[in-house]
Amino acid sequence: MVTYPSTHGVYEETIRDVCDIVHQFGGQVYLDGANMNAQVGITSPGFIGADVSHLNLHKTFCIPHGGGGPGMGTDRR
């Protein structure tokens, strides 16, 4: 698992090399999207070399928790 950029705000310059090494040994790279808002418009999980990634819309795009997706529930009017 990789948090990119790190929780310290560091963009690891060799992140693609790190992903390549993991892949050489048969592993997969999971990208934690906790700091995904810092990537928007700069890079993407695919470019970095991650195999799996997740993000939370309310954290990445500063929208209300639930953001109109499954977290909104049903309309009970």
mmJSON file of the N, C-alpha and C atoms, coordinates in Angstrom:
{"data_MODEL":{"atom_site":{
"group_PDB":["ATOM","ATOM","ATOM","ATOM","ATOM","ATOM","ATOM","ATOM","ATOM","ATOM","ATOM","ATOM","ATOM","ATOM","ATOM","ATOM","ATOM","ATOM","ATOM","ATOM","ATOM","ATOM","ATOM","ATOM","ATOM","ATOM","ATOM","ATOM","ATOM","ATOM","ATOM","ATOM","ATOM","ATOM","ATOM","ATOM","ATOM","ATOM","ATOM","ATOM","ATOM","ATOM","ATOM","ATOM","ATOM","ATOM","ATOM","ATOM","ATOM","ATOM","ATOM","ATOM","ATOM","ATOM","ATOM","ATOM","ATOM","ATOM","ATOM","ATOM","ATOM","ATOM","ATOM","ATOM","ATOM","ATOM","ATOM","ATOM","ATOM","ATOM","ATOM","ATOM","ATOM","ATOM","ATOM","ATOM","ATOM","ATOM","ATOM","ATOM","ATOM","ATOM","ATOM","ATOM","ATOM","ATOM","ATOM","ATOM","ATOM","ATOM","ATOM","ATOM","ATOM","ATOM","ATOM","ATOM","ATOM","ATOM","ATOM","ATOM","ATOM","ATOM","ATOM","ATOM","ATOM","ATOM","ATOM","ATOM","ATOM","ATOM","ATOM","ATOM","ATOM","ATOM","ATOM","ATOM","ATOM","ATOM","ATOM","ATOM","ATOM","ATOM","ATOM","ATOM","ATOM","ATOM","ATOM","ATOM","ATOM","ATOM","ATOM","ATOM","ATOM","ATOM","ATOM","ATOM","ATOM","ATOM","ATOM","ATOM","ATOM","ATOM","ATOM","ATOM","ATOM","ATOM","ATOM","ATOM","ATOM","ATOM","ATOM","ATOM","ATOM","ATOM","ATOM","ATOM","ATOM","ATOM","ATOM","ATOM","ATOM","ATOM","ATOM","ATOM","ATOM","ATOM","ATOM","ATOM","ATOM","ATOM","ATOM","ATOM","ATOM","ATOM","ATOM","ATOM","ATOM","ATOM","ATOM","ATOM","ATOM","ATOM","ATOM","ATOM","ATOM","ATOM","ATOM","ATOM","ATOM","ATOM","ATOM","ATOM","ATOM","ATOM","ATOM","ATOM","ATOM","ATOM","ATOM","ATOM","ATOM","ATOM","ATOM","ATOM","ATOM","ATOM","ATOM","ATOM","ATOM","ATOM","ATOM","ATOM","ATOM","ATOM","ATOM","ATOM","ATOM","ATOM","ATOM","ATOM","ATOM","ATOM","ATOM","ATOM","ATOM","ATOM","ATOM","ATOM","ATOM","ATOM","ATOM"],
"id":[1,2,3,4,5,6,7,8,9,10,11,12,13,14,15,16,17,18,19,20,21,22,23,24,25,26,27,28,29,30,31,32,33,34,35,36,37,38,39,40,41,42,43,44,45,46,47,48,49,50,51,52,53,54,55,56,57,58,59,60,61,62,63,64,65,66,67,68,69,70,71,72,73,74,75,76,77,78,79,80,81,82,83,84,85,86,87,88,89,90,91,92,93,94,95,96,97,98,99,100,101,102,103,104,105,106,107,108,109,110,111,112,113,114,115,116,117,118,119,120,121,122,123,124,125,126,127,128,129,130,131,132,133,134,135,136,137,138,139,140,141,142,143,144,145,146,147,148,149,150,151,152,153,154,155,156,157,158,159,160,161,162,163,164,165,166,167,168,169,170,171,172,173,174,175,176,177,178,179,180,181,182,183,184,185,186,187,188,189,190,191,192,193,194,195,196,197,198,199,200,201,202,203,204,205,206,207,208,209,210,211,212,213,214,215,216,217,218,219,220,221,222,223,224,225,226,227,228,229,230,231],
"type_symbol":["N","C","C","N","C","C","N","C","C","N","C","C","N","C","C","N","C","C","N","C","C","N","C","C","N","C","C","N","C","C","N","C","C","N","C","C","N","C","C","N","C","C","N","C","C","N","C","C","N","C","C","N","C","C","N","C","C","N","C","C","N","C","C","N","C","C","N","C","C","N","C","C","N","C","C","N","C","C","N","C","C","N","C","C","N","C","C","N","C","C","N","C","C","N","C","C","N","C","C","N","C","C","N","C","C","N","C","C","N","C","C","N","C","C","N","C","C","N","C","C","N","C","C","N","C","C","N","C","C","N","C","C","N","C","C","N","C","C","N","C","C","N","C","C","N","C","C","N","C","C","N","C","C","N","C","C","N","C","C","N","C","C","N","C","C","N","C","C","N","C","C","N","C","C","N","C","C","N","C","C","N","C","C","N","C","C","N","C","C","N","C","C","N","C","C","N","C","C","N","C","C","N","C","C","N","C","C","N","C","C","N","C","C","N","C","C","N","C","C","N","C","C","N","C","C","N","C","C","N","C","C"],
"label_atom_id":["N","CA","C","N","CA","C","N","CA","C","N","CA","C","N","CA","C","N","CA","C","N","CA","C","N","CA","C","N","CA","C","N","CA","C","N","CA","C","N","CA","C","N","CA","C","N","CA","C","N","CA","C","N","CA","C","N","CA","C","N","CA","C","N","CA","C","N","CA","C","N","CA","C","N","CA","C","N","CA","C","N","CA","C","N","CA","C","N","CA","C","N","CA","C","N","CA","C","N","CA","C","N","CA","C","N","CA","C","N","CA","C","N","CA","C","N","CA","C","N","CA","C","N","CA","C","N","CA","C","N","CA","C","N","CA","C","N","CA","C","N","CA","C","N","CA","C","N","CA","C","N","CA","C","N","CA","C","N","CA","C","N","CA","C","N","CA","C","N","CA","C","N","CA","C","N","CA","C","N","CA","C","N","CA","C","N","CA","C","N","CA","C","N","CA","C","N","CA","C","N","CA","C","N","CA","C","N","CA","C","N","CA","C","N","CA","C","N","CA","C","N","CA","C","N","CA","C","N","CA","C","N","CA","C","N","CA","C","N","CA","C","N","CA","C","N","CA","C","N","CA","C","N","CA","C","N","CA","C","N","CA","C","N","CA","C","N","CA","C"],
"label_alt_id":[null,null,null,null,null,null,null,null,null,null,null,null,null,null,null,null,null,null,null,null,null,null,null,null,null,null,null,null,null,null,null,null,null,null,null,null,null,null,null,null,null,null,null,null,null,null,null,null,null,null,null,null,null,null,null,null,null,null,null,null,null,null,null,null,null,null,null,null,null,null,null,null,null,null,null,null,null,null,null,null,null,null,null,null,null,null,null,null,null,null,null,null,null,null,null,null,null,null,null,null,null,null,null,null,null,null,null,null,null,null,null,null,null,null,null,null,null,null,null,null,null,null,null,null,null,null,null,null,null,null,null,null,null,null,null,null,null,null,null,null,null,null,null,null,null,null,null,null,null,null,null,null,null,null,null,null,null,null,null,null,null,null,null,null,null,null,null,null,null,null,null,null,null,null,null,null,null,null,null,null,null,null,null,null,null,null,null,null,null,null,null,null,null,null,null,null,null,null,null,null,null,null,null,null,null,null,null,null,null,null,null,null,null,null,null,null,null,null,null,null,null,null,null,null,null,null,null,null,null,null,null],
"label_comp_id":["MET","MET","MET","VAL","VAL","VAL","THR","THR","THR","TYR","TYR","TYR","PRO","PRO","PRO","SER","SER","SER","THR","THR","THR","HIS","HIS","HIS","GLY","GLY","GLY","VAL","VAL","VAL","TYR","TYR","TYR","GLU","GLU","GLU","GLU","GLU","GLU","THR","THR","THR","ILE","ILE","ILE","ARG","ARG","ARG","ASP","ASP","ASP","VAL","VAL","VAL","CYS","CYS","CYS","ASP","ASP","ASP","ILE","ILE","ILE","VAL","VAL","VAL","HIS","HIS","HIS","GLN","GLN","GLN","PHE","PHE","PHE","GLY","GLY","GLY","GLY","GLY","GLY","GLN","GLN","GLN","VAL","VAL","VAL","TYR","TYR","TYR","LEU","LEU","LEU","ASP","ASP","ASP","GLY","GLY","GLY","ALA","ALA","ALA","ASN","ASN","ASN","MET","MET","MET","ASN","ASN","ASN","ALA","ALA","ALA","GLN","GLN","GLN","VAL","VAL","VAL","GLY","GLY","GLY","ILE","ILE","ILE","THR","THR","THR","SER","SER","SER","PRO","PRO","PRO","GLY","GLY","GLY","PHE","PHE","PHE","ILE","ILE","ILE","GLY","GLY","GLY","ALA","ALA","ALA","ASP","ASP","ASP","VAL","VAL","VAL","SER","SER","SER","HIS","HIS","HIS","LEU","LEU","LEU","ASN","ASN","ASN","LEU","LEU","LEU","HIS","HIS","HIS","LYS","LYS","LYS","THR","THR","THR","PHE","PHE","PHE","CYS","CYS","CYS","ILE","ILE","ILE","PRO","PRO","PRO","HIS","HIS","HIS","GLY","GLY","GLY","GLY","GLY","GLY","GLY","GLY","GLY","GLY","GLY","GLY","PRO","PRO","PRO","GLY","GLY","GLY","MET","MET","MET","GLY","GLY","GLY","THR","THR","THR","ASP","ASP","ASP","ARG","ARG","ARG","ARG","ARG","ARG"],
"label_asym_id":["A","A","A","A","A","A","A","A","A","A","A","A","A","A","A","A","A","A","A","A","A","A","A","A","A","A","A","A","A","A","A","A","A","A","A","A","A","A","A","A","A","A","A","A","A","A","A","A","A","A","A","A","A","A","A","A","A","A","A","A","A","A","A","A","A","A","A","A","A","A","A","A","A","A","A","A","A","A","A","A","A","A","A","A","A","A","A","A","A","A","A","A","A","A","A","A","A","A","A","A","A","A","A","A","A","A","A","A","A","A","A","A","A","A","A","A","A","A","A","A","A","A","A","A","A","A","A","A","A","A","A","A","A","A","A","A","A","A","A","A","A","A","A","A","A","A","A","A","A","A","A","A","A","A","A","A","A","A","A","A","A","A","A","A","A","A","A","A","A","A","A","A","A","A","A","A","A","A","A","A","A","A","A","A","A","A","A","A","A","A","A","A","A","A","A","A","A","A","A","A","A","A","A","A","A","A","A","A","A","A","A","A","A","A","A","A","A","A","A","A","A","A","A","A","A","A","A","A","A","A","A"],
"label_entity_id":["1","1","1","1","1","1","1","1","1","1","1","1","1","1","1","1","1","1","1","1","1","1","1","1","1","1","1","1","1","1","1","1","1","1","1","1","1","1","1","1","1","1","1","1","1","1","1","1","1","1","1","1","1","1","1","1","1","1","1","1","1","1","1","1","1","1","1","1","1","1","1","1","1","1","1","1","1","1","1","1","1","1","1","1","1","1","1","1","1","1","1","1","1","1","1","1","1","1","1","1","1","1","1","1","1","1","1","1","1","1","1","1","1","1","1","1","1","1","1","1","1","1","1","1","1","1","1","1","1","1","1","1","1","1","1","1","1","1","1","1","1","1","1","1","1","1","1","1","1","1","1","1","1","1","1","1","1","1","1","1","1","1","1","1","1","1","1","1","1","1","1","1","1","1","1","1","1","1","1","1","1","1","1","1","1","1","1","1","1","1","1","1","1","1","1","1","1","1","1","1","1","1","1","1","1","1","1","1","1","1","1","1","1","1","1","1","1","1","1","1","1","1","1","1","1","1","1","1","1","1","1"],
"label_seq_id":[1,1,1,2,2,2,3,3,3,4,4,4,5,5,5,6,6,6,7,7,7,8,8,8,9,9,9,10,10,10,11,11,11,12,12,12,13,13,13,14,14,14,15,15,15,16,16,16,17,17,17,18,18,18,19,19,19,20,20,20,21,21,21,22,22,22,23,23,23,24,24,24,25,25,25,26,26,26,27,27,27,28,28,28,29,29,29,30,30,30,31,31,31,32,32,32,33,33,33,34,34,34,35,35,35,36,36,36,37,37,37,38,38,38,39,39,39,40,40,40,41,41,41,42,42,42,43,43,43,44,44,44,45,45,45,46,46,46,47,47,47,48,48,48,49,49,49,50,50,50,51,51,51,52,52,52,53,53,53,54,54,54,55,55,55,56,56,56,57,57,57,58,58,58,59,59,59,60,60,60,61,61,61,62,62,62,63,63,63,64,64,64,65,65,65,66,66,66,67,67,67,68,68,68,69,69,69,70,70,70,71,71,71,72,72,72,73,73,73,74,74,74,75,75,75,76,76,76,77,77,77],
"pdbx_PDB_ins_code":[null,null,null,null,null,null,null,null,null,null,null,null,null,null,null,null,null,null,null,null,null,null,null,null,null,null,null,null,null,null,null,null,null,null,null,null,null,null,null,null,null,null,null,null,null,null,null,null,null,null,null,null,null,null,null,null,null,null,null,null,null,null,null,null,null,null,null,null,null,null,null,null,null,null,null,null,null,null,null,null,null,null,null,null,null,null,null,null,null,null,null,null,null,null,null,null,null,null,null,null,null,null,null,null,null,null,null,null,null,null,null,null,null,null,null,null,null,null,null,null,null,null,null,null,null,null,null,null,null,null,null,null,null,null,null,null,null,null,null,null,null,null,null,null,null,null,null,null,null,null,null,null,null,null,null,null,null,null,null,null,null,null,null,null,null,null,null,null,null,null,null,null,null,null,null,null,null,null,null,null,null,null,null,null,null,null,null,null,null,null,null,null,null,null,null,null,null,null,null,null,null,null,null,null,null,null,null,null,null,null,null,null,null,null,null,null,null,null,null,null,null,null,null,null,null,null,null,null,null,null,null],
"Cartn_x":[0.844,0.0,0.892,0.515,1.262,0.292,0.645,-0.103,0.707,0.106,0.853,0.019,0.472,1.697,1.571,2.687,2.691,1.896,1.633,0.913,1.742,3.007,3.879,3.9,3.117,3.058,4.209,4.908,6.071,5.662,6.014,5.843,7.119,7.035,8.195,8.579,9.772,10.206,10.367,10.59,10.819,9.607,8.419,7.229,7.007,7.27,7.096,8.102,9.313,10.321,9.898,9.354,8.878,7.791,6.843,5.769,6.324,7.288,7.908,8.577,9.258,9.922,8.888,7.814,6.747,6.194,5.969,5.442,6.422,7.71,8.714,8.656,8.236,8.16,6.74,5.877,4.533,3.515,3.878,2.956,2.081,1.095,0.232,0.386,0.181,0.309,-1.082,-1.412,-2.671,-2.364,-3.009,-2.785,-3.887,-3.519,-4.454,-4.756,-6.013,-6.398,-6.626,-6.055,-6.268,-5.839,-4.816,-4.327,-4.524,-5.543,-5.789,-6.046,-6.595,-6.852,-5.577,-4.439,-3.167,-2.705,-3.333,-2.946,-3.781,-4.99,-5.924,-5.279,-5.253,-4.678,-3.171,-2.53,-1.07,-0.659,-1.266,-0.921,-2.131,-1.977,-3.073,-2.52,-3.366,-2.902,-2.345,-2.932,-2.439,-1.049,-0.781,0.544,1.586,1.199,2.112,2.477,1.53,1.777,0.987,0.039,-0.779,-1.749,-2.04,-2.988,-4.4,-4.521,-5.812,-5.71,-6.795,-6.804,-8.211,-8.314,-9.626,-9.51,-10.645,-10.684,-12.052,-12.149,-13.416,-13.778,-14.937,-15.333,-15.37,-15.834,-15.954,-14.594,-13.561,-12.22,-11.524,-11.631,-10.91,-11.5,-12.824,-13.463,-14.252,-14.057,-14.66,-16.169,-16.845,-18.294,-18.847,-20.15,-20.715,-20.504,-20.35,-20.158,-21.339,-21.071,-22.121,-22.148,-21.992,-21.826,-22.831,-24.012,-24.988,-24.863,-23.899,-23.713,-24.447,-23.959,-24.624,-24.827,-23.978,-24.098,-25.32,-26.007,-27.174,-28.408,-28.476,-29.637,-30.801,-32.007,-33.193,-34.031,-34.859,-35.788,-37.049,-37.359,-38.505,-39.666,-39.849,-40.981,-42.277],
"Cartn_y":[-1.168,0.0,1.234,2.182,3.423,4.584,5.548,6.801,7.829,8.368,9.282,10.502,11.71,11.988,11.49,11.398,10.868,11.774,11.284,12.103,13.297,13.324,14.468,15.444,15.146,16.014,15.843,14.708,14.47,13.664,14.177,13.437,12.632,11.328,10.453,10.433,10.903,11.014,9.667,8.622,7.301,6.381,6.946,6.123,5.109,5.495,4.552,3.411,3.707,2.659,1.707,2.257,1.435,0.483,1.005,0.164,-0.914,-0.563,-1.541,-2.673,-2.344,-3.37,-4.307,-3.743,-4.574,-5.514,-4.994,-5.812,-6.907,-6.613,-7.615,-8.843,-8.638,-9.736,-10.289,-9.922,-10.481,-9.8,-8.689,-7.991,-6.99,-6.506,-5.446,-4.231,-3.071,-1.822,-1.244,-1.058,-0.433,1.004,1.946,3.362,3.89,4.285,4.878,6.296,6.589,7.899,8.955,8.779,9.747,11.155,11.265,12.581,12.791,12.154,12.212,13.635,14.487,15.87,16.574,16.158,16.77,16.282,15.224,14.681,15.229,15.672,16.084,17.132,16.84,17.753,17.661,16.837,16.707,15.336,14.301,12.932,12.044,10.762,9.816,8.497,7.701,6.411,5.516,5.57,4.763,5.165,6.455,6.934,6.536,6.585,6.228,4.75,3.917,2.481,1.659,2.287,1.567,0.632,-0.493,-1.459,-1.194,-0.768,-0.515,0.793,1.561,2.829,3.108,3.874,4.331,5.787,6.453,7.816,8.054,9.05,9.468,10.806,10.869,12.108,13.285,13.045,14.165,14.706,13.881,14.363,14.967,14.286,14.716,15.974,16.064,17.19,18.099,17.938,18.818,18.947,17.813,17.818,17.171,17.328,16.729,15.221,14.69,13.254,12.528,11.55,10.853,11.308,12.585,13.157,12.763,12.295,11.915,10.476,9.758,8.355,7.446,6.225,5.254,5.747,6.637,7.139,8.008,8.401,9.274,8.523,7.229,6.457,6.638,6.36,6.455,7.654,8.08,9.182,8.595,8.962,8.373,9.355,10.179,11.125,10.452],
"Cartn_z":[0.0,0.0,0.0,-0.83,-0.959,-0.785,0.018,0.093,-0.666,-1.739,-2.603,-2.916,-2.641,-1.903,-0.468,0.204,1.566,2.494,3.687,4.659,5.105,4.709,4.99,3.821,2.761,1.594,0.631,0.722,-0.129,-1.364,-2.534,-3.781,-4.01,-3.821,-3.998,-5.472,-5.778,-7.172,-7.86,-7.086,-7.682,-7.544,-7.4,-7.175,-8.297,-9.537,-10.65,-10.549,-10.127,-9.93,-8.815,-7.745,-6.625,-7.117,-7.886,-8.424,-9.352,-10.18,-11.083,-10.312,-9.233,-8.414,-7.796,-7.268,-6.697,-7.767,-8.968,-10.062,-10.484,-10.468,-10.838,-9.939,-8.697,-7.739,-7.611,-8.57,-8.612,-7.723,-7.142,-6.259,-6.987,-6.281,-6.781,-5.883,-6.459,-5.71,-5.477,-4.207,-3.811,-3.435,-4.106,-3.841,-2.939,-1.747,-0.797,-1.254,-1.492,-2.014,-0.953,0.233,1.31,0.923,0.104,-0.316,-1.819,-2.363,-3.802,-4.293,-3.438,-3.865,-4.307,-3.813,-4.206,-5.58,-6.108,-7.413,-8.559,-8.256,-9.306,-10.209,-11.487,-12.464,-12.604,-11.768,-11.814,-12.336,-11.807,-12.197,-12.004,-12.214,-12.031,-11.499,-10.836,-10.331,-11.437,-12.627,-13.741,-14.183,-14.22,-14.61,-13.574,-12.318,-11.23,-11.301,-11.73,-11.834,-10.841,-10.157,-9.185,-9.9,-9.27,-9.822,-9.329,-8.093,-7.466,-6.702,-6.73,-6.004,-5.507,-4.466,-4.014,-3.599,-3.593,-3.08,-2.477,-1.652,-1.071,-1.684,-2.332,-2.995,-2.036,-0.801,0.13,0.559,0.495,0.836,-0.377,-1.51,-2.705,-3.315,-3.376,-4.052,-3.113,-1.807,-0.795,-0.953,-1.112,-1.199,0.063,0.329,1.545,1.585,2.765,2.941,2.316,1.51,0.763,-0.676,-0.913,-2.238,-3.296,-2.925,-3.927,-4.369,-3.845,-4.204,-3.234,-3.059,-2.191,-0.761,-0.294,1.071,1.307,0.245,0.379,0.845,0.623,1.037,0.084,0.562,-0.287,0.101,-0.82,-0.571,0.036,1.263,1.971,2.089,1.092,1.158,0.878],
"occupancy":[1.0,1.0,1.0,1.0,1.0,1.0,1.0,1.0,1.0,1.0,1.0,1.0,1.0,1.0,1.0,1.0,1.0,1.0,1.0,1.0,1.0,1.0,1.0,1.0,1.0,1.0,1.0,1.0,1.0,1.0,1.0,1.0,1.0,1.0,1.0,1.0,1.0,1.0,1.0,1.0,1.0,1.0,1.0,1.0,1.0,1.0,1.0,1.0,1.0,1.0,1.0,1.0,1.0,1.0,1.0,1.0,1.0,1.0,1.0,1.0,1.0,1.0,1.0,1.0,1.0,1.0,1.0,1.0,1.0,1.0,1.0,1.0,1.0,1.0,1.0,1.0,1.0,1.0,1.0,1.0,1.0,1.0,1.0,1.0,1.0,1.0,1.0,1.0,1.0,1.0,1.0,1.0,1.0,1.0,1.0,1.0,1.0,1.0,1.0,1.0,1.0,1.0,1.0,1.0,1.0,1.0,1.0,1.0,1.0,1.0,1.0,1.0,1.0,1.0,1.0,1.0,1.0,1.0,1.0,1.0,1.0,1.0,1.0,1.0,1.0,1.0,1.0,1.0,1.0,1.0,1.0,1.0,1.0,1.0,1.0,1.0,1.0,1.0,1.0,1.0,1.0,1.0,1.0,1.0,1.0,1.0,1.0,1.0,1.0,1.0,1.0,1.0,1.0,1.0,1.0,1.0,1.0,1.0,1.0,1.0,1.0,1.0,1.0,1.0,1.0,1.0,1.0,1.0,1.0,1.0,1.0,1.0,1.0,1.0,1.0,1.0,1.0,1.0,1.0,1.0,1.0,1.0,1.0,1.0,1.0,1.0,1.0,1.0,1.0,1.0,1.0,1.0,1.0,1.0,1.0,1.0,1.0,1.0,1.0,1.0,1.0,1.0,1.0,1.0,1.0,1.0,1.0,1.0,1.0,1.0,1.0,1.0,1.0,1.0,1.0,1.0,1.0,1.0,1.0,1.0,1.0,1.0,1.0,1.0,1.0,1.0,1.0,1.0,1.0,1.0,1.0],
"B_iso_or_equiv":[0.0,0.0,0.0,0.0,0.0,0.0,0.0,0.0,0.0,0.0,0.0,0.0,0.0,0.0,0.0,0.0,0.0,0.0,0.0,0.0,0.0,0.0,0.0,0.0,0.0,0.0,0.0,0.0,0.0,0.0,0.0,0.0,0.0,0.0,0.0,0.0,0.0,0.0,0.0,0.0,0.0,0.0,0.0,0.0,0.0,0.0,0.0,0.0,0.0,0.0,0.0,0.0,0.0,0.0,0.0,0.0,0.0,0.0,0.0,0.0,0.0,0.0,0.0,0.0,0.0,0.0,0.0,0.0,0.0,0.0,0.0,0.0,0.0,0.0,0.0,0.0,0.0,0.0,0.0,0.0,0.0,0.0,0.0,0.0,0.0,0.0,0.0,0.0,0.0,0.0,0.0,0.0,0.0,0.0,0.0,0.0,0.0,0.0,0.0,0.0,0.0,0.0,0.0,0.0,0.0,0.0,0.0,0.0,0.0,0.0,0.0,0.0,0.0,0.0,0.0,0.0,0.0,0.0,0.0,0.0,0.0,0.0,0.0,0.0,0.0,0.0,0.0,0.0,0.0,0.0,0.0,0.0,0.0,0.0,0.0,0.0,0.0,0.0,0.0,0.0,0.0,0.0,0.0,0.0,0.0,0.0,0.0,0.0,0.0,0.0,0.0,0.0,0.0,0.0,0.0,0.0,0.0,0.0,0.0,0.0,0.0,0.0,0.0,0.0,0.0,0.0,0.0,0.0,0.0,0.0,0.0,0.0,0.0,0.0,0.0,0.0,0.0,0.0,0.0,0.0,0.0,0.0,0.0,0.0,0.0,0.0,0.0,0.0,0.0,0.0,0.0,0.0,0.0,0.0,0.0,0.0,0.0,0.0,0.0,0.0,0.0,0.0,0.0,0.0,0.0,0.0,0.0,0.0,0.0,0.0,0.0,0.0,0.0,0.0,0.0,0.0,0.0,0.0,0.0,0.0,0.0,0.0,0.0,0.0,0.0,0.0,0.0,0.0,0.0,0.0,0.0],
"pdbx_formal_charge":[null,null,null,null,null,null,null,null,null,null,null,null,null,null,null,null,null,null,null,null,null,null,null,null,null,null,null,null,null,null,null,null,null,null,null,null,null,null,null,null,null,null,null,null,null,null,null,null,null,null,null,null,null,null,null,null,null,null,null,null,null,null,null,null,null,null,null,null,null,null,null,null,null,null,null,null,null,null,null,null,null,null,null,null,null,null,null,null,null,null,null,null,null,null,null,null,null,null,null,null,null,null,null,null,null,null,null,null,null,null,null,null,null,null,null,null,null,null,null,null,null,null,null,null,null,null,null,null,null,null,null,null,null,null,null,null,null,null,null,null,null,null,null,null,null,null,null,null,null,null,null,null,null,null,null,null,null,null,null,null,null,null,null,null,null,null,null,null,null,null,null,null,null,null,null,null,null,null,null,null,null,null,null,null,null,null,null,null,null,null,null,null,null,null,null,null,null,null,null,null,null,null,null,null,null,null,null,null,null,null,null,null,null,null,null,null,null,null,null,null,null,null,null,null,null,null,null,null,null,null,null],
"auth_seq_id":[1,1,1,2,2,2,3,3,3,4,4,4,5,5,5,6,6,6,7,7,7,8,8,8,9,9,9,10,10,10,11,11,11,12,12,12,13,13,13,14,14,14,15,15,15,16,16,16,17,17,17,18,18,18,19,19,19,20,20,20,21,21,21,22,22,22,23,23,23,24,24,24,25,25,25,26,26,26,27,27,27,28,28,28,29,29,29,30,30,30,31,31,31,32,32,32,33,33,33,34,34,34,35,35,35,36,36,36,37,37,37,38,38,38,39,39,39,40,40,40,41,41,41,42,42,42,43,43,43,44,44,44,45,45,45,46,46,46,47,47,47,48,48,48,49,49,49,50,50,50,51,51,51,52,52,52,53,53,53,54,54,54,55,55,55,56,56,56,57,57,57,58,58,58,59,59,59,60,60,60,61,61,61,62,62,62,63,63,63,64,64,64,65,65,65,66,66,66,67,67,67,68,68,68,69,69,69,70,70,70,71,71,71,72,72,72,73,73,73,74,74,74,75,75,75,76,76,76,77,77,77],
"auth_comp_id":["MET","MET","MET","VAL","VAL","VAL","THR","THR","THR","TYR","TYR","TYR","PRO","PRO","PRO","SER","SER","SER","THR","THR","THR","HIS","HIS","HIS","GLY","GLY","GLY","VAL","VAL","VAL","TYR","TYR","TYR","GLU","GLU","GLU","GLU","GLU","GLU","THR","THR","THR","ILE","ILE","ILE","ARG","ARG","ARG","ASP","ASP","ASP","VAL","VAL","VAL","CYS","CYS","CYS","ASP","ASP","ASP","ILE","ILE","ILE","VAL","VAL","VAL","HIS","HIS","HIS","GLN","GLN","GLN","PHE","PHE","PHE","GLY","GLY","GLY","GLY","GLY","GLY","GLN","GLN","GLN","VAL","VAL","VAL","TYR","TYR","TYR","LEU","LEU","LEU","ASP","ASP","ASP","GLY","GLY","GLY","ALA","ALA","ALA","ASN","ASN","ASN","MET","MET","MET","ASN","ASN","ASN","ALA","ALA","ALA","GLN","GLN","GLN","VAL","VAL","VAL","GLY","GLY","GLY","ILE","ILE","ILE","THR","THR","THR","SER","SER","SER","PRO","PRO","PRO","GLY","GLY","GLY","PHE","PHE","PHE","ILE","ILE","ILE","GLY","GLY","GLY","ALA","ALA","ALA","ASP","ASP","ASP","VAL","VAL","VAL","SER","SER","SER","HIS","HIS","HIS","LEU","LEU","LEU","ASN","ASN","ASN","LEU","LEU","LEU","HIS","HIS","HIS","LYS","LYS","LYS","THR","THR","THR","PHE","PHE","PHE","CYS","CYS","CYS","ILE","ILE","ILE","PRO","PRO","PRO","HIS","HIS","HIS","GLY","GLY","GLY","GLY","GLY","GLY","GLY","GLY","GLY","GLY","GLY","GLY","PRO","PRO","PRO","GLY","GLY","GLY","MET","MET","MET","GLY","GLY","GLY","THR","THR","THR","ASP","ASP","ASP","ARG","ARG","ARG","ARG","ARG","ARG"],
"auth_asym_id":["A","A","A","A","A","A","A","A","A","A","A","A","A","A","A","A","A","A","A","A","A","A","A","A","A","A","A","A","A","A","A","A","A","A","A","A","A","A","A","A","A","A","A","A","A","A","A","A","A","A","A","A","A","A","A","A","A","A","A","A","A","A","A","A","A","A","A","A","A","A","A","A","A","A","A","A","A","A","A","A","A","A","A","A","A","A","A","A","A","A","A","A","A","A","A","A","A","A","A","A","A","A","A","A","A","A","A","A","A","A","A","A","A","A","A","A","A","A","A","A","A","A","A","A","A","A","A","A","A","A","A","A","A","A","A","A","A","A","A","A","A","A","A","A","A","A","A","A","A","A","A","A","A","A","A","A","A","A","A","A","A","A","A","A","A","A","A","A","A","A","A","A","A","A","A","A","A","A","A","A","A","A","A","A","A","A","A","A","A","A","A","A","A","A","A","A","A","A","A","A","A","A","A","A","A","A","A","A","A","A","A","A","A","A","A","A","A","A","A","A","A","A","A","A","A","A","A","A","A","A","A"],
"auth_atom_id":["N","CA","C","N","CA","C","N","CA","C","N","CA","C","N","CA","C","N","CA","C","N","CA","C","N","CA","C","N","CA","C","N","CA","C","N","CA","C","N","CA","C","N","CA","C","N","CA","C","N","CA","C","N","CA","C","N","CA","C","N","CA","C","N","CA","C","N","CA","C","N","CA","C","N","CA","C","N","CA","C","N","CA","C","N","CA","C","N","CA","C","N","CA","C","N","CA","C","N","CA","C","N","CA","C","N","CA","C","N","CA","C","N","CA","C","N","CA","C","N","CA","C","N","CA","C","N","CA","C","N","CA","C","N","CA","C","N","CA","C","N","CA","C","N","CA","C","N","CA","C","N","CA","C","N","CA","C","N","CA","C","N","CA","C","N","CA","C","N","CA","C","N","CA","C","N","CA","C","N","CA","C","N","CA","C","N","CA","C","N","CA","C","N","CA","C","N","CA","C","N","CA","C","N","CA","C","N","CA","C","N","CA","C","N","CA","C","N","CA","C","N","CA","C","N","CA","C","N","CA","C","N","CA","C","N","CA","C","N","CA","C","N","CA","C","N","CA","C","N","CA","C","N","CA","C","N","CA","C","N","CA","C","N","CA","C","N","CA","C"],
"pdbx_PDB_model_num":[1,1,1,1,1,1,1,1,1,1,1,1,1,1,1,1,1,1,1,1,1,1,1,1,1,1,1,1,1,1,1,1,1,1,1,1,1,1,1,1,1,1,1,1,1,1,1,1,1,1,1,1,1,1,1,1,1,1,1,1,1,1,1,1,1,1,1,1,1,1,1,1,1,1,1,1,1,1,1,1,1,1,1,1,1,1,1,1,1,1,1,1,1,1,1,1,1,1,1,1,1,1,1,1,1,1,1,1,1,1,1,1,1,1,1,1,1,1,1,1,1,1,1,1,1,1,1,1,1,1,1,1,1,1,1,1,1,1,1,1,1,1,1,1,1,1,1,1,1,1,1,1,1,1,1,1,1,1,1,1,1,1,1,1,1,1,1,1,1,1,1,1,1,1,1,1,1,1,1,1,1,1,1,1,1,1,1,1,1,1,1,1,1,1,1,1,1,1,1,1,1,1,1,1,1,1,1,1,1,1,1,1,1,1,1,1,1,1,1,1,1,1,1,1,1,1,1,1,1,1,1]
}}}
